[in-house]
């Protein structure tokens, strides 16, 4: 029964793995609810400030902020948001595949690449492909903190304001629902005035600035970029926990199927062993009776 003992060992091993994946599924489900609440709470502010920033670009054309100006530099910046940990299905793979396609497009256009990595997976990927990582932040935990994000992101913002970059792209995974997350690569800078989607019959806003238009727009556009970076991380964290919960549930179900198959093999092996022993006993008895 050496084979049977080996199968029992495999069954025990898979059962232990199943316990781990089930626990991870439950932890991810708990964290997912909190991550989704934070993400949904931040969405209205992010959408509103995006709308205001677009309207400001049309309302005060005599002053144009550096973030609204198109630069002629032969370099492009990427802010790549990924997770610190794995075991979340193909989430990181999908967003990094989208980043790879955009990087290839920019390199074919003759542009140099500068990147900011938010998350260990993205940092490792950018290092492997040889991209120039100007700053990074990892180990953000389960809750995004704006003070940790501002520093690394500001490196690319300052480079764009100085005219060293022609565009800055934000790459992350957008949360759609628990079963679906979408990889997004969107242009963060320059923030074009025509990015506002005007509905039919809707007019652009006008503002009274206090103390002056330059001070207000300068401050607002910095907050605009910061809010979009924070929202991207919040969306990515909600997507991470959802993807991990789904992946761990699939792993738990697969472990259950493997256990059932191993038990079937074990029972067949054990039955074959018993049948063989009975045959030997019957043969021995018949031989003894014949003597």
N, C-alpha and C positions, 0 to 999 in steps of 0.2 A: 504493500500500500504506500510505497514511496511517492508515487504519482499523486495519490489522494492527499497525502500530507502536504505536498507542494501546492496543490489546488486550494487546500484550506488556508494555507499561508497567504495566497493571493487574494482570497475572499476577505480575509481579515484586513489586509492592506488596503483594499478598495473601500471596505466599510469605514476605515479610519479617514480615508480621503473624503468620503461622502460626508462624514460628520464635519470636517473642516469647511468644505464648500457650502454646506447648509448653514453653518454659523456665519460665514462670510456673506452669504445671501441675506440673512436677517440683519446683519450690521449695515450692509449697504442700503437695505430698504429703510432702516431708521434714519441714516444720514441723508438719504435721497429726499425725504420729506422736508428736512430742514434746508437743504441746498435749494430745493425748488421754491420754498417760501422766500429765501433771500433773493433768488434770481427774479422772481415775479415782483417783489417789492421794489427792486432797482429798475425794472423795465420802464415804468411811467416817466421817471426822472430822465433816464437816458433818451427816450423817444422825444420828450418835450425839449430838452436842451439841443438835440439834433435839429428839431424843427425851428427853434429860435435862432440857432446859428445860421441855418440856411436863409431864413428871412432877413437876418442882419446883413448878410452879404448883398441882398438886393435893396435893402432900405437905406444904406449909407454908402453909395458907390464912390464918394470922394475920398474915403479912407479904406484902404485894402490891407488887411493884416497879412503878415508873412505866410500864414498857413493857407491863405486863399490864393497866393501867387504861384504860378507855375515856374519851376526852375528848369534850367537847361543842363543840369549836371548829368554826368554819365554814371550815376550810381543810384541804387534803389534800396530802401530799407524795408525789412520784414519784422513784424512782431509776431512770433510763433508761440501760441498758447497750447500747451499739452498737459498731461497729468504727470505727477511725480512717481506714481506707482502703476504697475501693469494690471493684468487680470481684469480688463474691462472690454473684452471682445476686440473688435476691429476699429474701435473709436480712434485711437492714435494713428493707426495705419491709414485710415481714410483721410484724416486731415493732413498728414504728412505727404500722402500721395498728391493731394491738391496743391500743397506747397511746392512739391517737386515740379509739377507741371508749370506753375507760375515762375519758379526760379529758372527753369529751362527756357521759358519764353523771354524772360528779361536778359538772360545771358546770350541768347541768340541775337537780341537787339543790341548787344555790345555794352550792356550795363553791368557795373560791378555790384556786388551784393554785400550789404551789411545787415546783420540780424540781431535781434534781441530775443533770447529764449526765456520763456516763462514755463517752468516745469522740466523735470529731469529727462523725460523722453524726448522732448524737442531739442534740448541741449545736446544729448548724445547723438541724435540724428544730424544736427547741423555740424557737429565736430567730425562725424564720419564722412560727410560729403565735402568737407573742407571749406565750408562757408565761414566768413569772417564774423565771429560773434563778438560784438562790441560790449555787451553786458548781458547779464542773466540773473534770474532769481529762481530759487528752488525751495522746496519744503515749505510751501505756503500753508499747509495744514488743511483743515476742512472748511475754513472760513477765509475768504479773501480780505486782505488788509490793504487799503489804498496807499498807506505810507510805505509799504514794501514795494509797491508797483511803480510809484512815481519816479524813483531814482533811475532804474533801468530804462524805462520808457522815455524819460527826459533826454537821454543821450541821443536818441534818434530825432526827437523833436528839435533839439538845439541844432543838430546837424542840418535838418531841413531848413530851419530859420536862417542859418548861415549860408544857404544856397548850395550845400554839399550833396544834397539828395534831390532827385527829381520827383520822387513819390515815396510814400510810406504805406505799406499794406498791413492789415490786421488779419491774422489767420487763427481761427478757433473753431470749436464745435458748438453749433447752436442747438439749444434744447427745443424740440418740437413736442414730443410727448415721451412717456416712459419707454415706449418700444421704438422710437425713432429719433435720431439725432442727425443733424445736417452739418457737413463740413463747409465752412465759409471762408473765403478769401476776399475781403473788401478793401477798397481804397480808403485810407484814413486821411491822408494828405496828398495833394492839396484839397481842401474842403471847398468844392466848387459851389458857387452861388446857385447854379442851375440844378443842384442835387435835390432841391425841394420839389416834390411832386404836387403841383397845384391842381386842385380839382376844378371842374368846369364852373365858371362863374365866380371863383374864389379869387380874391385880390391879396397881394402881398401886404405885410404890415408896415407901419411906420412907427418910429419911436422918438421919444424925447429923452436925450441922454443927460445924465447928471453924474459926475461933473462935466465930462466931455465924451464924445464918441470913441476916441482912441483908447482911453482908459477902460471904458466899459467893454469894448470889443476885445481888447488885449486880454483882459481877465476872463471874459466869458469863453473865448476860444480855447484857452488853457484848460478850463473846467470841462469844456466839451470833449477834448481829447482824453482827459483823465477819466471822465465818466464812461466813455466808450471802452477804454481799456479795462476798467473795473467790471463793466457789464459783460465783456467778453470772458473774463476769468470766472465770473459768477455763472454764466451760461455753461462754460466748460466744466465747472465743478458739478453742476446739476446733471449734465450729460454723463459725466464720469460715474456718478453713483448709480444712475439708471442703467447704464451699460454694464456696470459691474454686477448689479443685482440680476439682470437678465443672463449674463454670462455664467454666474455662479449657479443660478437655477438650472440652466442647461447642463452644467457640469454635474450637478447633483442628480439630475434625471439620467444622464449618461452613466454615472456610477451605479445607479440602481439597476440599469439594464445590464451592465457588465457583471454585477453580482448575480443576477438571475441566470445569466448564461454560464457563469462559472459553477453555480450550484447545480445546474443541469448536467454539466460535464462531470462534476464530482459524483453526482448520483449515478450516472451511467458507468463511470469508472468503478465505483463501489459495487454496483450490481454485477458488473462483469467479473470482479474479483470474487464475489460471493458465488456466482455461478460456476466459476472455475474450481473453487474449493469443493463445492457440492459434487461436481463431476469427478474430481479426484477421489472423494470419499466413496461415491457409488462404484467407481471403477475398482477401488481397493476392496470394497465389500464383495463385489462380484468375483474378483480374483480369489479372495479368501474362500468364498463358498465353492468355487470350482475345485479348489484343492481338497 
